[in-house]
Amino acid sequence: MPKPGLKLIFDAWGKIQRHPIVIYFDFEAILEKTDEKKGSSTSVIQNHKPMSYGIFVKAADHVPTGLLEEFEILTEPIIYRGNEEEETDVAKYFVEAVVEISQQVEKLLKTNITIIKTDEERENHFTCEKFNLCKNKFSFTNYKVADHNHLSGKFRQTLYNTCNLKLQVPKFVPCFFHNLSNYDSHFIVMELRYDAQTISVIPNSEEKCI
């Protein structure tokens, strides 16, 4: 137990940052009839095969439309449908599409627009004496700085220098995948082998993985 009078202070301000771009995915699959022998007493009667996928890139409101266009990041849903000749390549096309989108997002996140302040914002920054998160006063060694959105240049707030350094944009792209821990993960895991050094899969069981 903590000692009486001990105070715990939250300072992981980077953890509260909202990521500017996230990606959502989903697969659709079919059960293809087959008659495949697996040993002397087992037969496979159906194969689970991907037939199409959907990708949706969601950008936060503060991401300038011009940047999305500059880096060719589509914000409309991307739908791919396989056909009889290419259905076995659906997962491959999906992985290639996700890698391409992620590389475009990575380039966008390196944007660093110089801060833009109105006269009112400049005055508020000059007169500010407390930061509204940690409630401490500024000091000579921990001076105040102007925090801004690096993608648009807009002034956001006045911060301590140490707090401002913690408010960094995450260097990963959050991906939300419907049903990934079950069937859908089987479709893409085999397609990740081209870049195996950057892939980590945690098996929960034969049927599920993280």
Secondary structure, DSSP 4 states (H G I P E B T S, - for coil): -PPTT-------GGGGPPPSEEEEEEEEEEEEEEEEE-SSS-EEEEEEEEEEEEEEEEE-TTS-HHHHHHTT---S-EEEE--TTTGGGHHHHHHHHHHHHHHHHHHHHT--PPPB--HHHHHHHHH--B-TTT-PBP-SSS-EEEEE-TTT-BEEEEEEHHHHHH-PPPSS--EEETTIIIIIHHHHHGGGGGGGGG----BSSSS-B-
